[in-house]
Amino acid sequence: MTNIFLLKTNDLVEQLRKGQISSVEVCTQYIDRINNLEKDVNAWAHFNKKELLEKAEEADMDRKSGKPLGPLHGLPIAVKDIIGTLDMPTECGTVIRKKMTGSQDAEVVNLLKIAGAIIMGKTETTELAYFHPGKTKNPHDYSRTPGGSSSGSAAVVAAHMAPLSLGSQTNGSIIRPASYCGVVGYKPSYGLISRSGVLKQSNKLDHIGIFGKTVEDVALLAKSLIKKDLYDSATIHYSADEMLKVCKKGPLFEPKFIFYKTKNWKNVDKESQKSFEFLIQTFKKNIEVFDTPSYFDDIPKYHKIIHETDMADNFEVYYKKSKKKLSKEMISAIERGMKYSAKDYVEAVNFMKRSYESFKEVFEDYHGVLSPSTTGVAPKGLKSTGSPEFCTTWTYMGLPSISLPLLTGANNLPLGVQLIGDKLDDLRFLGVANWLEKNCKKYAK
């Protein structure tokens, strides 16, 4: 039997398409892996092996009967437990929604099914995708956090319990867990992937993103999910048909990057600082180090105003009817959100556009911006999911970002490098990310 854990997801999809391996065989290997590891990692909010094998058998029958196949036919994919599913619970990490299902599949789930993918289960999230941790542990060290809020989505890929998964980010909820768990985490430009049918924290800030083993893996999945959706007014028409092809091809010229240490560099632990300095030195002909623009200083404040005001609005029903079942972190955030003025909110929204307009000229001369994904390796303990401070600026401006597992920090734990690109330049951006990933691997060899 083929060992699927040694295959890139692109190669696995190709073998499924050609019938060289069956979906049942693939799912059986993942089930065995889950049986061995889930008791320690606790990454699944809902997983039913009987249902998964039934879907796999159906996928194999469709292939054998000659039915038209989608680009992801027979591939199992995990989704974060804030993404609505009609046939599985969508509990959003809170007892308030225990055993509740969505009224319909989220748009991204519809698109996965159209592409032939199998929804293999729902992954753990923090409470309502905010800060209060769930039960998931870091696969590299069970005493450490996997990050949040897409805790389970990062952990299942890191532990080889799923080939790909979907998560979400409103601040740092894809980039941070990807870094801590040592996987690729891609947050596309704002407006590329629909949030319809997904728990809403903030319409201005919410993004759907992807976890995988490689840049090409996330490009493969993103290609099927980037669509205009009439039920999400933020989405746009964007051609992603060539995404994987452009990603594999890479940049036309050897890329140039800016590295921003930012004013938060002092918060990066010493071992991690050394790792980033090594990266800068290794690629010194490609990387220039600069200070961040002064107007970046205001972004965390404005991000917080939008984030908490929107949570106060979107989670009002939970606050009014079930306040005692909410965490202290959630209650505090909602109550702060109730106190901001309309002027505060409008100012914060307007500064989004102004800050991007000031910043976008950077991409006329550079292929991307580099920065730490996090303040270091996954912190000890499970009472916090770590700080999103190196993600806030890029989420606020709606820029594409990706965490690449290129470095190691203290205790030989994974350490992500964050690459940021220009808004809606995701095809070229993933090609540049692929170049960086492959060149770092060449150097490591």
Disulfide bonds with the S-S distance in Angstrom:
none
